[in-house]
Amino acid sequence: MLKVGTGQTRGLRSFEEVWPEKRLIVLKLLNQETVSQLEWQELFYGVHLVCLWDEKGAAKIYDCLRADIVDFIVHAQRKVQSQRGEQALLTTYIVEWRKFFTQSNYLPLPFRQLEQSLQFKVPTSSSTSASSSSAASTSANAASTSTAAGPSTSAAAAAGPTSSPPGGSSSGGNSSKKTNTDESIVRKLMLDSWNENIFRDIKDRLQESAMKIVHAERSGDAYDAQLVIGVRESYVNLCSNPEDKLQIYRENFEAAYLKATSAFYRLKTTEQQQANGVLAFMRYADAKLREEEARAKRYLEPSSYAVLAQTCVKVLVGDHMNTIIAECAALIKEYETEKLNLMFRLLDRVQDGVEPMLRDLESHIVTAGLADMLSASDIITQDSEKYVERLLELFNKFSSLVKYAFNDDPRFLTARDKAFKTVVNDTSVFKLELPTGLTNRGVKSVAPESKCPELLANYCDMLLRRTPLSKKLTSEQIDARLRDVLLVLKYVNNKDVFMRYHKVHLTRR
């Protein structure tokens, strides 16, 4: 079993005596060189001693640690900025960032005592004597618990961002559970130093290069998705703000991605419409919306999906609403259900986008319904069976349109019902003059009513009495037709007229 506090550290307590040796271990960790178990444990114990016995030791360690971290970052910065090609820049940055981020999960572990000393007052000498034994034991236990991180540091770093070091998180994702490492002062120092010394200087180049790769992918050219993913990971993991871990990502990468997306499709949509027409453009827009949803899952955080969807819908659909809607009435008239369904899916993504389609549907049902009834008025005015069959045929036709074009959406079902009610109660085909009870010079005035209630009552009587119609139907068929009557009756305004004629027929039976 290894003993903490052996070798040169024994009897040394001040910063000047302990830190020079321990600094070499820190530099090994930063450079991902192999650190032995003994060195790893000695680093824990050395930090503990300096923080406990040197009144200004914690501040001195922090300052020196910051200087070493900045030196390491400056060296990485030179490597990155020396790259001229865009892909070379991204590749080098991602390699350097992943190495650094991996160490940000390991390096804070030996400095827990430092963080306690910086957060609280350093104990006085009288209380130190009493607590030194237990404090040393705590530090030794911490070092022993974290021993696996020491010798395996180089291996873990080589494994890349998929390795999950003790007390840290993978650089490939965000953990909702806060750990000691996430809240570490040393880790915050590392991330903030990277942000201030390298990220701020080249973030515009990184974003521009990453967006060019995305542009190449959208254009069908060769691209390397891993470079964009690597840049995104650095933006996600770089923020040290515990209240908003995605702040840097959202203000930079997400903003650049949304801007590039909008600019790309603003140009492409104009080209598509001019070259292929509106109907082909709708297919293009639908395909690109689905394509961008899949692309977002590769390149963006889940919190960005809704924002990207809004951006894509605006530039692909919202900005072309008038042009798309102009085709709606003709498509409804021709019963182009497949094209209407595509239009519906697109416009339904826009707030109140389907309202013009609802108006076109209502207008078509009223116009087409009345035209159909007028064309057969000579027959249906004299034959209640033909009249009901005609109404049912129209209803089923309009219902089929709503089903296949608009997926039986409740808004379109309501529009169908409203328009069909207008057809059923229209007085231009039939007029039944009913007394209103008001007189004008002794003559009762009359109000025109639809003849629909009377014809429905006549049809019911034909089904319920022994007539040529009822004789050729089975009882099940008669029940089905009576249900059809109830379906039409639902749209009749004046149901009292129906009841009046129905009672007359009952008395005759």
TAHUKA-V459328 format. One record per residue. N is the residue number from 0. RES is the residue in one letter. OMEGA is omega in radians with two decimals (NA if undefined). NEAR is the number of other C-alpha atoms within 8 Angstrom. Layout:
# TAHUKA-V459328
n=N res=RES omega=OMEGA near=NEAR
n=N res=RES omega=OMEGA near=NEAR
This chain:
# TAHUKA-V459328
n=0 res=M omega=-3.13 near=2
n=1 res=L omega=3.10 near=4
n=2 res=K omega=3.11 near=5
n=3 res=V omega=3.09 near=8
n=4 res=G omega=3.13 near=9
n=5 res=T omega=3.04 near=8
n=6 res=G omega=-3.00 near=5
n=7 res=Q omega=-3.08 near=6
n=8 res=T omega=-3.08 near=11
n=9 res=R omega=3.09 near=7
n=10 res=G omega=3.12 near=5
n=11 res=L omega=-3.06 near=8
n=12 res=R omega=-3.08 near=12
n=13 res=S omega=3.13 near=11
n=14 res=F omega=-3.10 near=11
n=15 res=E omega=-3.11 near=6
n=16 res=E omega=-2.98 near=8
n=17 res=V omega=-2.89 near=13
n=18 res=W omega=-3.10 near=11
n=19 res=P omega=3.13 near=8
n=20 res=E omega=-3.08 near=7
n=21 res=K omega=3.12 near=11
n=22 res=R omega=3.12 near=8
n=23 res=L omega=3.12 near=8
n=24 res=I omega=3.12 near=12
n=25 res=V omega=3.13 near=9
n=26 res=L omega=3.06 near=9
n=27 res=K omega=-3.14 near=11
n=28 res=L omega=-3.14 near=13
n=29 res=L omega=-3.11 near=12
n=30 res=N omega=3.11 near=6
n=31 res=Q omega=3.02 near=11
n=32 res=E omega=-3.08 near=9
n=33 res=T omega=3.09 near=11
n=34 res=V omega=-3.11 near=14
n=35 res=S omega=3.09 near=8
n=36 res=Q omega=-3.12 near=10
n=37 res=L omega=3.12 near=7
n=38 res=E omega=-3.14 near=10
n=39 res=W omega=-3.13 near=14
n=40 res=Q omega=3.11 near=13
n=41 res=E omega=3.11 near=13
n=42 res=L omega=3.07 near=11
n=43 res=F omega=-3.03 near=14
n=44 res=Y omega=3.13 near=14
n=45 res=G omega=3.10 near=14
n=46 res=V omega=3.14 near=13
n=47 res=H omega=-3.10 near=13
n=48 res=L omega=-3.10 near=11
n=49 res=V omega=-3.12 near=14
n=50 res=C omega=-3.06 near=15
n=51 res=L omega=-2.98 near=12
n=52 res=W omega=3.14 near=11
n=53 res=D omega=-3.03 near=12
n=54 res=E omega=3.14 near=8
n=55 res=K omega=-3.06 near=7
n=56 res=G omega=-3.11 near=13
n=57 res=A omega=-3.14 near=13
n=58 res=A omega=3.14 near=8
n=59 res=K omega=3.12 near=9
n=60 res=I omega=-3.11 near=11
n=61 res=Y omega=-3.13 near=9
n=62 res=D omega=3.14 near=8
n=63 res=C omega=3.12 near=8
n=64 res=L omega=3.12 near=8
n=65 res=R omega=3.14 near=11
n=66 res=A omega=3.13 near=8
n=67 res=D omega=3.12 near=9
n=68 res=I omega=3.14 near=11
n=69 res=V omega=3.10 near=11
n=70 res=D omega=3.13 near=8
n=71 res=F omega=-3.11 near=9
n=72 res=I omega=3.12 near=12
n=73 res=V omega=3.09 near=10
n=74 res=H omega=3.10 near=8
n=75 res=A omega=3.14 near=9
n=76 res=Q omega=3.14 near=10
n=77 res=R omega=3.12 near=8
n=78 res=K omega=-3.06 near=9
n=79 res=V omega=-3.05 near=10
n=80 res=Q omega=3.10 near=9
n=81 res=S omega=-3.12 near=6
n=82 res=Q omega=-3.12 near=10
n=83 res=R omega=3.13 near=7
n=84 res=G omega=-3.09 near=6
n=85 res=E omega=3.14 near=8
n=86 res=Q omega=3.10 near=8
n=87 res=A omega=3.10 near=9
n=88 res=L omega=-3.12 near=13
n=89 res=L omega=-3.12 near=13
n=90 res=T omega=-3.11 near=9
n=91 res=T omega=3.13 near=11
n=92 res=Y omega=-3.11 near=9
n=93 res=I omega=3.13 near=12
n=94 res=V omega=-3.12 near=8
n=95 res=E omega=-3.13 near=9
n=96 res=W omega=-3.10 near=9
n=97 res=R omega=3.06 near=12
n=98 res=K omega=-3.11 near=11
n=99 res=F omega=-3.10 near=9
n=100 res=F omega=3.08 near=9
n=101 res=T omega=-3.14 near=14
n=102 res=Q omega=3.09 near=12
n=103 res=S omega=3.07 near=11
n=104 res=N omega=-3.12 near=15
n=105 res=Y omega=-2.99 near=13
n=106 res=L omega=-3.12 near=13
n=107 res=P omega=-3.01 near=13
n=108 res=L omega=-3.13 near=9
n=109 res=P omega=-3.01 near=10
n=110 res=F omega=3.10 near=12
n=111 res=R omega=3.10 near=9
n=112 res=Q omega=3.09 near=11
n=113 res=L omega=-3.12 near=13
n=114 res=E omega=3.08 near=11
n=115 res=Q omega=-3.12 near=8
n=116 res=S omega=3.13 near=11
n=117 res=L omega=-3.13 near=10
n=118 res=Q omega=-3.11 near=6
n=119 res=F omega=3.11 near=6
n=120 res=K omega=3.09 near=6
n=121 res=V omega=-3.11 near=9
n=122 res=P omega=3.08 near=7
n=123 res=T omega=-3.07 near=6
n=124 res=S omega=-3.12 near=7
n=125 res=S omega=-3.13 near=6
n=126 res=S omega=3.14 near=8
n=127 res=T omega=-3.12 near=11
n=128 res=S omega=-3.09 near=8
n=129 res=A omega=-3.03 near=7
n=130 res=S omega=-3.03 near=8
n=131 res=S omega=-3.10 near=9
n=132 res=S omega=-3.12 near=8
n=133 res=S omega=3.13 near=7
n=134 res=A omega=3.12 near=8
n=135 res=A omega=3.11 near=10
n=136 res=S omega=3.13 near=8
n=137 res=T omega=3.14 near=8
n=138 res=S omega=3.13 near=12
n=139 res=A omega=3.12 near=12
n=140 res=N omega=3.13 near=8
n=141 res=A omega=3.13 near=9
n=142 res=A omega=3.14 near=13
n=143 res=S omega=3.13 near=8
n=144 res=T omega=-3.07 near=7
n=145 res=S omega=-3.05 near=10
n=146 res=T omega=-3.10 near=11
n=147 res=A omega=-3.11 near=8
n=148 res=A omega=-3.05 near=10
n=149 res=G omega=-3.08 near=13
n=150 res=P omega=-3.08 near=12
n=151 res=S omega=-3.06 near=10
n=152 res=T omega=-3.09 near=14
n=153 res=S omega=3.14 near=11
n=154 res=A omega=-3.14 near=7
n=155 res=A omega=3.14 near=11
n=156 res=A omega=-3.14 near=13
n=157 res=A omega=-3.14 near=6
n=158 res=A omega=3.08 near=8
n=159 res=G omega=-2.98 near=10
n=160 res=P omega=-3.13 near=11
n=161 res=T omega=3.09 near=8
n=162 res=S omega=3.14 near=9
n=163 res=S omega=-3.09 near=8
n=164 res=P omega=3.14 near=12
n=165 res=P omega=3.09 near=8
n=166 res=G omega=-3.13 near=10
n=167 res=G omega=3.14 near=11
n=168 res=S omega=3.09 near=10
n=169 res=S omega=3.11 near=11
n=170 res=S omega=-3.13 near=13
n=171 res=G omega=-3.12 near=7
n=172 res=G omega=-3.12 near=9
n=173 res=N omega=3.06 near=9
n=174 res=S omega=-3.14 near=6
n=175 res=S omega=3.13 near=4
n=176 res=K omega=3.12 near=4
n=177 res=K omega=3.10 near=7
n=178 res=T omega=3.11 near=8
n=179 res=N omega=-3.13 near=7
n=180 res=T omega=3.14 near=11
n=181 res=D omega=-3.08 near=9
n=182 res=E omega=-3.05 near=10
n=183 res=S omega=3.06 near=11
n=184 res=I omega=-3.13 near=8
n=185 res=V omega=3.11 near=10
n=186 res=R omega=3.09 near=14
n=187 res=K omega=3.10 near=10
n=188 res=L omega=-3.11 near=9
n=189 res=M omega=-3.10 near=11
n=190 res=L omega=3.13 near=12
n=191 res=D omega=3.13 near=11
n=192 res=S omega=3.09 near=12
n=193 res=W omega=-3.14 near=11
n=194 res=N omega=-3.04 near=10
n=195 res=E omega=-2.97 near=8
n=196 res=N omega=-3.14 near=12
n=197 res=I omega=-3.02 near=11
n=198 res=F omega=-3.09 near=9
n=199 res=R omega=-3.09 near=8
n=200 res=D omega=-3.01 near=7
n=201 res=I omega=-3.07 near=9
n=202 res=K omega=3.13 near=8
n=203 res=D omega=3.09 near=7
n=204 res=R omega=3.12 near=7
n=205 res=L omega=-3.12 near=11
n=206 res=Q omega=-3.12 near=11
n=207 res=E omega=-3.14 near=8
n=208 res=S omega=3.12 near=11
n=209 res=A omega=-3.13 near=12
n=210 res=M omega=3.07 near=12
n=211 res=K omega=3.08 near=8
n=212 res=I omega=3.11 near=12
n=213 res=V omega=3.11 near=11
n=214 res=H omega=3.12 near=10
n=215 res=A omega=3.11 near=11
n=216 res=E omega=3.14 near=10
n=217 res=R omega=-3.11 near=7
n=218 res=S omega=3.14 near=6
n=219 res=G omega=3.12 near=6
n=220 res=D omega=3.13 near=7
n=221 res=A omega=-3.12 near=6
n=222 res=Y omega=3.09 near=8
n=223 res=D omega=-3.06 near=7
n=224 res=A omega=-3.08 near=8
n=225 res=Q omega=3.11 near=6
n=226 res=L omega=3.11 near=12
n=227 res=V omega=3.13 near=13
n=228 res=I omega=3.14 near=10
n=229 res=G omega=3.10 near=9
n=230 res=V omega=3.13 near=12
n=231 res=R omega=-3.14 near=12
n=232 res=E omega=-3.13 near=11
n=233 res=S omega=3.10 near=12
n=234 res=Y omega=-3.10 near=13
n=235 res=V omega=-3.01 near=13
n=236 res=N omega=-3.04 near=12
n=237 res=L omega=-3.04 near=10
n=238 res=C omega=3.13 near=14
n=239 res=S omega=3.13 near=9
n=240 res=N omega=-3.08 near=7
n=241 res=P omega=-3.12 near=6
n=242 res=E omega=-3.13 near=4
n=243 res=D omega=-3.04 near=7
n=244 res=K omega=-3.10 near=11
n=245 res=L omega=-3.06 near=10
n=246 res=Q omega=-3.12 near=9
n=247 res=I omega=3.12 near=12
n=248 res=Y omega=-3.05 near=12
n=249 res=R omega=-3.08 near=9
n=250 res=E omega=-3.08 near=8
n=251 res=N omega=-3.03 near=10
n=252 res=F omega=-3.12 near=12
n=253 res=E omega=-3.13 near=11
n=254 res=A omega=3.13 near=9
n=255 res=A omega=-3.13 near=10
n=256 res=Y omega=3.14 near=9
n=257 res=L omega=-3.14 near=10
n=258 res=K omega=-3.13 near=8
n=259 res=A omega=3.13 near=10
n=260 res=T omega=-3.13 near=10
n=261 res=S omega=-3.12 near=11
n=262 res=A omega=-3.11 near=8
n=263 res=F omega=-3.04 near=9
n=264 res=Y omega=3.06 near=10
n=265 res=R omega=3.11 near=10
n=266 res=L omega=-3.06 near=8
n=267 res=K omega=-3.10 near=8
n=268 res=T omega=3.11 near=10
n=269 res=T omega=3.12 near=8
n=270 res=E omega=-3.11 near=8
n=271 res=Q omega=-3.13 near=12
n=272 res=Q omega=-3.11 near=11
n=273 res=Q omega=-3.06 near=7
n=274 res=A omega=-2.94 near=6
n=275 res=N omega=-3.13 near=9
n=276 res=G omega=-3.00 near=9
n=277 res=V omega=-3.06 near=10
n=278 res=L omega=3.08 near=8
n=279 res=A omega=3.11 near=10
n=280 res=F omega=3.12 near=12
n=281 res=M omega=3.09 near=12
n=282 res=R omega=3.10 near=9
n=283 res=Y omega=-3.12 near=9
n=284 res=A omega=3.14 near=11
n=285 res=D omega=3.13 near=10
n=286 res=A omega=-3.10 near=8
n=287 res=K omega=3.08 near=8
n=288 res=L omega=3.11 near=12
n=289 res=R omega=3.12 near=8
n=290 res=E omega=-3.13 near=8
n=291 res=E omega=3.06 near=9
n=292 res=E omega=3.11 near=10
n=293 res=A omega=-3.14 near=8
n=294 res=R omega=3.13 near=8
n=295 res=A omega=-3.13 near=12
n=296 res=K omega=3.08 near=10
n=297 res=R omega=-2.91 near=7
n=298 res=Y omega=-3.02 near=9
n=299 res=L omega=3.01 near=10
n=300 res=E omega=-3.14 near=8
n=301 res=P omega=-3.13 near=6
n=302 res=S omega=-3.10 near=6
n=303 res=S omega=-3.03 near=10
n=304 res=Y omega=-3.08 near=12
n=305 res=A omega=-3.13 near=7
n=306 res=V omega=3.11 near=8
n=307 res=L omega=3.14 near=10
n=308 res=A omega=3.12 near=10
n=309 res=Q omega=3.13 near=8
n=310 res=T omega=-3.12 near=11
n=311 res=C omega=3.14 near=13
n=312 res=V omega=-3.13 near=12
n=313 res=K omega=-3.03 near=10
n=314 res=V omega=-3.10 near=12
n=315 res=L omega=-3.07 near=13
n=316 res=V omega=-3.02 near=13
n=317 res=G omega=-3.12 near=10
n=318 res=D omega=-3.10 near=7
n=319 res=H omega=-3.09 near=9
n=320 res=M omega=-3.06 near=10
n=321 res=N omega=-3.13 near=6
n=322 res=T omega=-3.13 near=8
n=323 res=I omega=-3.10 near=11
n=324 res=I omega=-3.12 near=10
n=325 res=A omega=-3.13 near=7
n=326 res=E omega=-2.96 near=9
n=327 res=C omega=-3.06 near=12
n=328 res=A omega=-3.14 near=12
n=329 res=A omega=3.13 near=7
n=330 res=L omega=3.10 near=12
n=331 res=I omega=-3.14 near=13
n=332 res=K omega=-3.12 near=8
n=333 res=E omega=-3.14 near=6
n=334 res=Y omega=3.09 near=7
n=335 res=E omega=-2.98 near=10
n=336 res=T omega=-3.12 near=11
n=337 res=E omega=3.14 near=8
n=338 res=K omega=3.09 near=10
n=339 res=L omega=3.12 near=13
n=340 res=N omega=3.08 near=12
n=341 res=L omega=3.11 near=11
n=342 res=M omega=3.13 near=11
n=343 res=F omega=-3.14 near=11
n=344 res=R omega=-3.14 near=8
n=345 res=L omega=-3.04 near=12
n=346 res=L omega=3.14 near=12
n=347 res=D omega=3.07 near=10
n=348 res=R omega=-3.12 near=8
n=349 res=V omega=3.12 near=12
n=350 res=Q omega=-3.12 near=5
n=351 res=D omega=-3.08 near=6
n=352 res=G omega=-3.09 near=10
n=353 res=V omega=-3.11 near=10
n=354 res=E omega=3.08 near=7
n=355 res=P omega=3.11 near=8
n=356 res=M omega=3.10 near=10
n=357 res=L omega=3.14 near=11
n=358 res=R omega=3.12 near=9
n=359 res=D omega=3.13 near=11
n=360 res=L omega=3.12 near=13
n=361 res=E omega=-3.12 near=12
n=362 res=S omega=-3.13 near=9
n=363 res=H omega=-3.10 near=12
n=364 res=I omega=3.14 near=12
n=365 res=V omega=-3.09 near=12
n=366 res=T omega=-3.10 near=8
n=367 res=A omega=-3.13 near=8
n=368 res=G omega=-3.14 near=12
n=369 res=L omega=3.12 near=11
n=370 res=A omega=3.13 near=8
n=371 res=D omega=3.14 near=8
n=372 res=M omega=3.14 near=10
n=373 res=L omega=-3.13 near=8
n=374 res=S omega=-3.14 near=6
n=375 res=A omega=-3.03 near=8
n=376 res=S omega=-3.12 near=9
n=377 res=D omega=-3.10 near=6
n=378 res=I omega=-2.98 near=9
n=379 res=I omega=3.10 near=12
n=380 res=T omega=-3.10 near=9
n=381 res=Q omega=-3.04 near=6
n=382 res=D omega=-3.10 near=8
n=383 res=S omega=3.12 near=12
n=384 res=E omega=3.12 near=8
n=385 res=K omega=-3.12 near=9
n=386 res=Y omega=-3.13 near=12
n=387 res=V omega=3.13 near=12
n=388 res=E omega=-3.14 near=8
n=389 res=R omega=3.12 near=10
n=390 res=L omega=-3.14 near=10
n=391 res=L omega=3.10 near=10
n=392 res=E omega=3.10 near=8
n=393 res=L omega=-3.12 near=9
n=394 res=F omega=-3.14 near=9
n=395 res=N omega=3.13 near=8
n=396 res=K omega=3.14 near=8
n=397 res=F omega=3.12 near=10
n=398 res=S omega=3.09 near=10
n=399 res=S omega=3.10 near=8
n=400 res=L omega=-3.13 near=11
n=401 res=V omega=-3.11 near=14
n=402 res=K omega=-3.01 near=10
n=403 res=Y omega=-3.14 near=11
n=404 res=A omega=-3.00 near=13
n=405 res=F omega=3.03 near=12
n=406 res=N omega=-3.12 near=8
n=407 res=D omega=3.11 near=9
n=408 res=D omega=-3.09 near=9
n=409 res=P omega=3.14 near=6
n=410 res=R omega=3.14 near=7
n=411 res=F omega=3.02 near=12
n=412 res=L omega=3.10 near=11
n=413 res=T omega=3.11 near=8
n=414 res=A omega=3.09 near=12
n=415 res=R omega=-3.12 near=14
n=416 res=D omega=-3.13 near=9
n=417 res=K omega=-3.11 near=9
n=418 res=A omega=-3.13 near=12
n=419 res=F omega=3.07 near=13
n=420 res=K omega=3.08 near=10
n=421 res=T omega=3.14 near=9
n=422 res=V omega=-3.09 near=10
n=423 res=V omega=-3.05 near=12
n=424 res=N omega=-3.13 near=12
n=425 res=D omega=-3.08 near=11
n=426 res=T omega=-3.09 near=10
n=427 res=S omega=3.14 near=5
n=428 res=V omega=3.11 near=9
n=429 res=F omega=3.03 near=11
n=430 res=K omega=3.07 near=10
n=431 res=L omega=-3.07 near=8
n=432 res=E omega=-3.10 near=8
n=433 res=L omega=3.10 near=8
n=434 res=P omega=3.11 near=9
n=435 res=T omega=-3.11 near=8
n=436 res=G omega=3.13 near=6
n=437 res=L omega=-3.09 near=7
n=438 res=T omega=3.07 near=8
n=439 res=N omega=-3.07 near=7
n=440 res=R omega=3.06 near=4
n=441 res=G omega=3.14 near=5
n=442 res=V omega=3.13 near=6
n=443 res=K omega=3.07 near=10
n=444 res=S omega=-3.11 near=10
n=445 res=V omega=3.10 near=8
n=446 res=A omega=-3.14 near=8
n=447 res=P omega=3.10 near=9
n=448 res=E omega=3.03 near=12
n=449 res=S omega=3.13 near=12
n=450 res=K omega=-3.10 near=10
n=451 res=C omega=-3.12 near=10
n=452 res=P omega=-3.14 near=13
n=453 res=E omega=-3.12 near=10
n=454 res=L omega=3.07 near=11
n=455 res=L omega=3.12 near=13
n=456 res=A omega=3.11 near=13
n=457 res=N omega=-3.13 near=12
n=458 res=Y omega=3.09 near=11
n=459 res=C omega=-3.14 near=11
n=460 res=D omega=3.12 near=11
n=461 res=M omega=3.14 near=11
n=462 res=L omega=-3.03 near=12
n=463 res=L omega=3.06 near=7
n=464 res=R omega=3.07 near=8
n=465 res=R omega=-3.13 near=9
n=466 res=T omega=3.08 near=8
n=467 res=P omega=3.13 near=6
n=468 res=L omega=-3.07 near=9
n=469 res=S omega=-3.11 near=13
n=470 res=K omega=-3.11 near=8
n=471 res=K omega=-3.14 near=6
n=472 res=L omega=3.02 near=9
n=473 res=T omega=3.14 near=8
n=474 res=S omega=3.11 near=6
n=475 res=E omega=3.13 near=7
n=476 res=Q omega=3.09 near=8
n=477 res=I omega=3.11 near=11
n=478 res=D omega=-3.14 near=8
n=479 res=A omega=-3.13 near=8
n=480 res=R omega=3.07 near=8
n=481 res=L omega=3.07 near=10
n=482 res=R omega=3.07 near=8
n=483 res=D omega=3.10 near=9
n=484 res=V omega=3.12 near=11
n=485 res=L omega=3.11 near=8
n=486 res=L omega=3.14 near=8
n=487 res=V omega=-3.11 near=11
n=488 res=L omega=3.12 near=10
n=489 res=K omega=-3.08 near=6
n=490 res=Y omega=-3.12 near=11
n=491 res=V omega=3.13 near=12
n=492 res=N omega=-3.05 near=5
n=493 res=N omega=-3.13 near=7
n=494 res=K omega=3.10 near=9
n=495 res=D omega=3.11 near=6
n=496 res=V omega=3.10 near=9
n=497 res=F omega=-3.12 near=12
n=498 res=M omega=-3.14 near=9
n=499 res=R omega=-3.14 near=8
n=500 res=Y omega=3.13 near=11
n=501 res=H omega=3.10 near=12
n=502 res=K omega=3.09 near=8
n=503 res=V omega=3.13 near=8
n=504 res=H omega=3.11 near=11
n=505 res=L omega=-3.13 near=8
n=506 res=T omega=3.13 near=6
n=507 res=R omega=3.13 near=5
n=508 res=R omega=NA near=5
